[in-house]
Amino acid sequence: MELSAAPTLTEFAFRLPRGLAMPDGRVHQEGRMRLATAFDEIEPLRDPRVRTNPGYLVIVLLARVITRLGELEHVSTATVENLYAADLAYLQDFYQRINATGDSRLTVECPHCAGAFEVEVGLGE
């Protein structure tokens, strides 16, 4: 008997509420984030910026797990630093959601009919 593992989704698409505004006027809103590894969560603790300011941990962590933002193929800590606060909050929530459940869907209830259904939170508009 041969067991075949179903492929697991380890990268998730997202759309920032505001987006990263570039000096040339372009705005990068769509991106991808991969699931974090244990090393992703431990390694930033060695960063001197995090040791000086523990609040910087989220910046380093997001820079490690965001694999694409718009046309940018490399997302650095400087990139994350330049995000609007609303986008940073969105990415923190998105990170928690996909890493806690392995899913970017959220079960919601219709306020009119009380029917439950799932929505894809990463692509929200």
C-alpha positions in Angstrom: 0.0 0.0 0.0 1.4 3.4 -1.0 0.6 6.5 0.9 0.5 9.7 -0.9 0.5 12.9 1.0 -1.7 15.7 -0.3 0.2 18.8 -1.1 0.2 21.4 1.6 -0.3 25.1 1.0 2.6 26.9 2.6 2.3 30.3 0.9 -0.7 32.6 1.0 -1.7 35.6 -1.1 -2.7 38.9 0.5 -3.8 42.4 -0.5 -2.8 45.2 1.8 -5.5 47.8 2.7 -3.3 50.7 1.7 -0.1 49.4 0.1 3.5 50.4 0.0 3.8 53.7 -1.8 6.9 54.1 -3.9 8.6 57.5 -4.7 7.7 57.0 -8.3 4.0 56.8 -7.5 3.6 53.1 -7.8 1.7 51.3 -5.0 2.4 47.7 -4.1 -0.6 46.1 -2.5 -0.6 42.4 -3.5 1.9 40.0 -2.0 2.6 36.5 -0.7 3.5 35.3 2.7 4.8 31.8 3.5 4.3 29.9 6.7 6.9 30.6 9.4 9.3 28.0 10.6 10.5 27.7 14.2 13.8 29.2 13.0 12.0 32.2 11.6 10.6 32.9 15.1 13.8 32.2 17.0 16.5 33.8 14.7 15.2 37.4 15.0 15.8 37.3 18.8 19.6 37.4 18.0 19.1 40.6 16.0 20.6 43.6 17.9 17.7 45.8 16.8 15.3 43.4 18.5 17.4 43.2 21.6 17.4 47.0 21.8 13.7 47.3 21.0 11.6 44.1 21.3 8.8 45.9 19.3 11.1 45.5 16.3 10.6 41.8 16.3 7.6 42.0 14.1 9.5 44.0 11.5 12.3 41.4 11.3 9.8 38.5 11.3 7.6 39.8 8.5 10.6 40.6 6.4 11.6 36.9 6.7 8.2 35.5 5.7 6.9 37.9 3.0 8.1 36.4 -0.2 6.7 39.0 -2.6 5.2 42.5 -2.4 4.0 43.9 -5.7 6.9 43.9 -8.1 9.4 43.6 -5.3 11.0 40.2 -5.1 12.9 40.9 -2.0 11.2 42.4 1.1 13.7 43.8 3.6 13.2 45.2 7.1 13.4 48.7 5.4 10.5 47.7 3.2 8.4 46.7 6.2 9.4 49.8 8.1 7.9 51.9 5.3 4.5 50.3 5.4 1.5 52.3 6.8 0.4 51.3 10.3 -2.8 49.9 8.9 -0.9 47.6 6.6 1.5 46.5 9.4 -1.5 45.6 11.6 -3.1 43.7 8.7 0.1 41.7 8.1 0.4 40.9 11.8 -3.1 39.5 11.9 -2.6 37.7 8.6 0.6 36.1 10.0 -1.2 34.9 13.1 -4.1 33.5 11.1 -2.1 31.5 8.6 0.4 30.2 11.2 -2.2 29.3 13.8 -4.6 27.5 11.4 -2.6 27.0 8.2 -5.4 28.7 6.4 -6.3 32.2 5.3 -10.1 31.6 5.4 -12.4 32.9 8.0 -15.9 31.6 8.9 -18.3 34.5 9.1 -22.1 34.8 9.6 -24.4 36.8 7.4 -26.0 39.5 9.5 -29.3 39.2 7.5 -29.9 35.5 7.2 -27.5 34.2 9.9 -26.0 31.7 7.4 -22.4 30.8 7.9 -19.9 30.9 5.1 -16.1 31.2 4.6 -14.3 34.2 3.1 -10.7 34.5 2.0 -9.2 37.1 4.3 -5.9 37.5 2.5 -7.4 38.9 -0.7 -10.0 41.2 1.0 -11.3 44.2 -0.8 
